[in-house]
């Protein structure tokens, strides 16, 4: 790792549960972290009470983590910028921040999704809006449920960047006694694994809501991984990536945990609730996979890749297919070799 790549000060833009948890990780790793929050009351809670009760109740945040609502102040002189906003709002937020971003510094995406309309991965959105080189952008992916990380339960993640030195610098900047980081140069594979798992988790939630058990979930996880990997390879990813933390690891956690918004949202759909009812029950929050299933299916169509689980989820969410019809269609597909 060169001195020019060393990460000492970091701006994390987005103070939701994952942004705050990742900011805590980096502060626990000894970095000075500035957390940008949209709402003044969130910034005040971080600064005055060392907490973010709206998103991570009961978690004490370290002194090296401070917050502000001023993006310019958060970004001034930092060595890396972590983007922790939802995937479908990343472009608009970046457009507002673009002129403030420090030159030649690493930009890190925590978002997992494929942008509607453009069908761009998050790293592509970043390069498109900011004009930075692709090797200046890193992505973080893995079995990273924010609440467990904030509680310092052991986990691992992947930091992917085509510039290996940048990935190593970030690895050092976010490795703690409870958070272990691995590096990878396969940005495409890590991003596709992160986007696809949200859609497969919706399917697992739907199955659970219908009363199905572990065999069904394991089958959906395994076949969901296969279709996500097929799409990733068509886009140039290394198939081995999908057997790692950013593929199988993230998929298992998101499909199995009650902390997963996609899993729990899917359960409501499986019990017969509409998208509107499920959204109302989750305080207006729509699971990321509800939007990502549209862009992932369109992307797969462009590349001639079959994604039957993602397509079934898309039709449940957007075309009125019932959960029962979804299950019948998937189990009745023509027999084929694995």
N, C-alpha and C positions, 0 to 999 in steps of 0.2 A: 504494500500500500504506500503510495507516494504522499508526501506532506500536502501537496496541492489537493488531494482527494480527501484528506482527513475531515471528518465531520465533528465539529465541536459545538456549534450552535445550530438550532433547527427551528423552522417555523412549521407548525401543523395547522393547516387551514381547514377548519371543521371540527366542532366540539361536540359531536354526537358521541355515542357510546364507543365506537371503534376508534375514532379520532382521538378521544380522550384516553382510551386505554393504551393506544400506541404511543401517545405523548408521554404517558406515565412510564412505559417501558424505556423510552429513550432517556428520560430524566433519571430513572433508576440505574441506567448504564453510565451516568455521570455527565450527560449532555445538558446544556442550557436549552430549554425548550420554551418557545412562545406559542401559545395556543390561541388561534383566532376564533372568536365566537361571534355569531350573528347577533345574539341577544345580550344586552348589557347585564342582565341578571345572572346569566351563566358565567360571564367573565368575572363578575363580582364574587360569585360563590367560589370560584377557583382561587382568586387572589385573597379573599378575606377569610375563607373557611377551609381552604385546601380540599375542596370537594366539588363534584358536579352531580348534585342529588337528582336532577331531572333525568339523567341518563345512567349514572352509576351510583345509586344510593348506597350509603354505608362504606364507600371506598375513600380512603385518605390519600390525597395526592401529594407528591414530594415537593419540597421547597424550590427545587430547580425548575419546576413547571409553573409558569405564570400565564396569564390570559389577557387578551385585549380585544376590543371591537374594531381597532384601527389596523387594517391590513398592511398599510405602509410601515407602521411601527413593528408589526410582527415580522415583516420580511427584511427589515433593514440589516444588511451585513451578514445574513445567515449563510451557512455552508450547504444547507440542503432545505428543500421545501417539500413537505408531505401534503398531498392533496387528499383530504378525507371527507369529500362531499359525495352524494349519491351519483351514480354513473350518468343518469339522464339529465342532471343539472351541471355536470362538470364543465361543459362547453361555455355555458353562460357565465358561470363563476370565473373561469379562466379568462374570458374576454374582459371582465372587470379588473382582474388582477395582473394581466399580462405586462403592462408597462411598469409595474412595481417589482416584478421578479428580478432577483439578482442575476447578473450575467454569468454564464459558464458554470452555474451551480447545478447540482443534481436535483431533478424533479422526480418525486416518488408518488406513485398512485396506489391508494388503498382501495379504490373503487373496483367493483367486480360487475362487469356487464358489457353488452354490445350496444352502441348508440343506435337508437331508432332513426330511421331515415338514411343516415350515412353508412350504417353497418360497420362503423369503425370500432376497434378495440380502444380501451382507454388511453393506452400509450400513443395510439394514432391520433386521438382527439387532442392530446397534449401537444404533439409536434405540429398538428394542423393549426392550432390556435396560436401557439407561441413562436413557431418557426425554429425551435431548437432542433439540434440533430437527434436522431433516434437513440444514439448511444449515450445521451445525456439523461435519458428517462429510465427509471427503474420501477418495477412493480413488486408488491408484496402479496403473497398468497399462501394459504395453508389452512389447517384446522384451527382457526383463530377466533373463537367465540369470545367477544369482548368482555363479557362479565367474568368469565373464568380467568382470563389474562389479568384483568384488573385485580382479581383476588389472589393473584400470584400462583395460580395452579400451573404446573409445568406443561409446556407445549413447545412446538417447533414451527418454524415458518420457512418459506423460500423467498429470497430476494433475487429477482431476475433482472439482469441488465446485460446488454450486448457488450458493454465496457466492463470487463471483469474487475478492474481496479475500483470502479465506482461501487460495484456490488460488495466487494470486500470492505470498503470503507464504511458502507452502511451496515454491514454485518457486525463490525466492531462497535458501531454506534447504537446497536439495539440488542446486544447480547447481555443477558443478566442471569442470575441464578435460577430463574424460572422460565426464561424465554430464550430458546436456542435457535439460531439462524443458520441456514444453509444458503449457498450461492448457486446460481444457475445462469446460463446465457440464453436459455430458451424462453424469451419473453412471450412469444406467441402461445406456446403450450401452457405456460402458467396463467396467462390471461383467459384462454379458452376454458381451462379447468375451473377457474374461479367463476366465470360467467355461467357455464353449463350446470354447475352443481346447484345453483339456485333453482333452476327449472326442475331438475330431478328431485330436489327436496320437496317441491310442491307436489310432485307425483307421489312421493312417499307419504306426505301428509294426507293427501286425498285418500290413499289406501288405508292409512291408520284411522281416518275419520269414518271409513266404511266398515271398520272393525277387523281388518286383516292384520296379521301378525308378522313375525320375524321372517318367515320364508318369503313372503311377498316383498317386504322391504329389502331383503338381501338380493332378491331377483332384480328389483328395480335399480338398486345401486349398481349391480354388476353390469346389467344391460345399459343402464344410463351412462356408465363409464365408457362402455364400448362405443356408443354413438357419439359421445363428446370427443373421444380420441380419434374417431374417424374424421370428424370435422376438423379437429386440430391438425391432423396429418395432412389433410387436403389444403390447409392454409400454410403448411411448411413447418409445423411443429415436430419436435422429436417425440416419437411414441413413448419412449421411456419416461418422459415427464409425467405422463398420466398415471404411472404406477407409483409416483412419489407423493410428497406432502401436498403439492399444489393440485394434484389430481385426486387420487384415492383418499388421501388424508382429509382434505377439505370436504370431499363428498360424503364420507362416512359421518363426520361431525355434523354437517349441516342437515343430513337426512335423518339423523338419529336423535338430536338433542331438542328438548323442549325450549331451549334458549334460542333456537333458530326461528327467525320470523317467517321464513319461507315454509318450514315444516309445519309450524302452528297455523299459519294462514291456510295451508293446504288441508289441514284437518277440518277446518270450518267448512271448506268447500265439500269435503268428503261427507260431512254430516248433512249436506243439503243446503247450506247457506249460499246466498248469491255473493258476487264480488262486493257489492255495496254493503251487504250485511257484515261480511268479514272485515271490510275496511272500517265500518263503524265500530265494530267490536275491538279493533286494534287502534282506536283513537285517531282514525283518519290516515293511518299509515298503510300503504299498499306494499306488499312484499316485492322485492326487486325482480324476482322471477316472473311475476305477472307481466311486466313490461319486456323483460329480456327474452321470454319465449317467442315473442313476435320477431325480434331482430335475429335471434339465433336460427329460427326456422327459415327466415328469408335468406340469411347468409348461407345456410345449408342448401337451400334450393339453387342459389347461384352457382354453387360448387358441385351440384349433383350428388349430395350426400344424404342418405336416408337417416332421419332422426325421429323414429316413430313415437317415442315417449314424449319428447319435446313438442311434437306436433299434436299429440293428444292433449297435453296440458294447454297448449295454445287454444284448442277448440273448446275446452272446458271454460277457460277464462274469457274468451272473446267471441265464441260462436254458439254458446248455449248447450254444448254437449254435456250430458249429465255424467256424474261420476260413475254410475253403474254402466252407462254406455261406453265410457272410456275403458273400464276394466274388461268388459266383454270384447271390445275391439282388440286390445293388446293381447289377451290370452288366446284369441282366435286367429292370430296372424299365421300365415302359411309356415309349416315346419321348414327348418333350414339348418345347416351345420353351424355350430358355434364359431 
